[in-house]
Amino acid sequence: MRIGYSFWGFLGPGVTDTPDGGRSHRRVLVDALIAAGHEIVFLQPNRDLDEAGTDLTATYTWDAGLPPVDVLFLEWRWPIPGRNTTPCSAAGHTCDLHRQQQLLDHYTRQLATLTVLWDKDQQLPPGDPLRTLGHVTVCEPALHPSFGAVSLLFPVADDAINQADPAALAAEDRPLPLVYIGNQYDRDTAFTTYFAPAAAHVAHRVAGKWTDTGRWPHVNFTGRIPFTEVAATYRASVATVLLAPDRYARSGQFTQRLFEAVLAGCLPLAPASLRSADRVVPPELIIWDASDLVATFTRLTRITASRTHADLIAQCIERLDPFRLSRQIRTITAVLTGAPIPLPLLQGGSA
């Protein structure tokens, strides 16, 4: 099939001062779709070239018009006041939302083109009329998607999982005890509950865009880092904490931070409030509050570079199975062909 793919972000490393978690998995997914025989045409601006100076036009195709496609695949965009809701001529305007509306009007509404809407940030309102259209499938990167939506998780390359070496990862030098990589967006409650109190007792670093930090003067905020530094930062760290907005916690949505950390040997501590946390991390890494985080972290520092450390990393790698790229491609194929949707393969534990 010819898939018109709309995304607002990058295929390559992009630029530092922008939020785009899709860089960890978007190109992996696109390349797998091409390998499966699909043709991909990107329908948003080529930000890799325009902003990052990375020329990928010999490998991929962009089209600013309305080319013929069999499927419209949207990484869902939503209104962000002062950014994509302003006139096109306004300073700081981004046209992702206007372009998405144009694509919806032309393909989804006028032509009734098969549309896959990947609501990666869970921003599509429950009552949006798009959910009622028979040729539209809403996907969410959650283990427990909302009613009527399909679980399409952030993909991890099968080879990356298969080739990860727990013993080698455990043996690496990790001078940074605790790290968090990610932006502030809707994470204040989780940060205040888990990370901030623990940061008073544990050497740490918070990398990302955090603009309202006055209530946490003791926390070491270091600002955004280039995407190319993410893996190295995790490789230098013993542990991280999976902080999530409430809507992610309720649906069991785990972002790319999970597999970015695990594949670098950085152990992810998961708050028990995250639905199905026991299915993505071993029980030793589930935390109930800040004091439990400190106690768990203290235990981890005592086993660093040991067989037990390697075993914990191995268990985390094993639990990445539901996120395998091959599973996500099977889900997309089922959506495109009308076949039964496969369920995420989950480890044992409570729902």
C-alpha positions, 0 to 999 in steps of 0.5 A: 500500500501507499501510505501517506505518513504525517508526523511533526518531528525528525527521522534523524537526530534533529535539533536539541531544542525540540520535544520529539520522543519519536526519534527513538522509534519513528525511523525504525517503524518506517523502515520496517513498513518499507521492508514489508512492501509498503511505499511511504510518502511523508506529508509534513515538512521535511524538518530533518533538512529544513532545521537540522540540515540532514538530507534524507531525500535520497532515501525517503520521499516528502510531498507538500501537496495531496498525493494519491495514497491508499492509507493516511497514517497520522501521528496525532497533533493537537492544539498548542496555544501560542504555537500551532493555533496562531496565524501562519504568519505569526512569530513562532508559529508551527503549521503542523495542526493546520496541515493535519486538518488539511489532510483530514479534510481531503483524505479522511472526510472527502475521499474516505481514505483508510486512516490510522490515527496514532494518538501518541500523547493521548490528546484526542478527546473521547467524544471526537467524531473521528472515533465514530468513522468506520474507516478510521482506526485510533491507536494508542501506545498503551497496554490498556488503550481506551475503549475502541482504540487499538494498542500500538506500542512504541516499537523497539527493533527486535535485533536491539533486544536480541543482541543486548548483553546483560552481563556486559551492560552490568559491567560498565562503569556508571558514575551517575547514580540516578538520572531522569531524561525527559520534559516537564509536561504534565509530570509535576505530580509524579516528580513531586511524589517520587523523584524530588524527595529522593533527589535530596539523598541521591546524586542525580541529574535531570536532563530535559525542558523544565521551566517551572522548577522553583519548588525544587531548588535542590534538584540538579536540572541541566537542560535539554541534551542532544538526542545523540547523548541520550544513550550515553547518559543512560549508560553512565547511570545506575537507575532512572525513574519512569515518571508519567502523566496521570493519563499514561499511568491509568492506561499503562502507557510506557514511553520510549524512556523505558527501552532507551534506559533498559537497552543501555543497562540503566535500571528503570524504577517504576512507580506502582501507580503505573498500570501494569508496571509489574509487566514491564519491570521485575518486582524488585524495581517497583517503588511505592513512594520516595522513601521506597525509591531511596531504599531500592536505589541503595540496594541497587548500588550494593549489587552494581556489576554483580551477577544479580545486577546482570540478572535484573537487566536481563529481566528488564530486557525480557519484558520489552517483548510486547514492544518488539517492532515485529509485533507492532508491524503485525498490528498495523498489518491487521489494521490495514487488512481488517484482520483480527488485532493481536493483543500485546504479549504481556508477562505474568502479573495483574492487569 
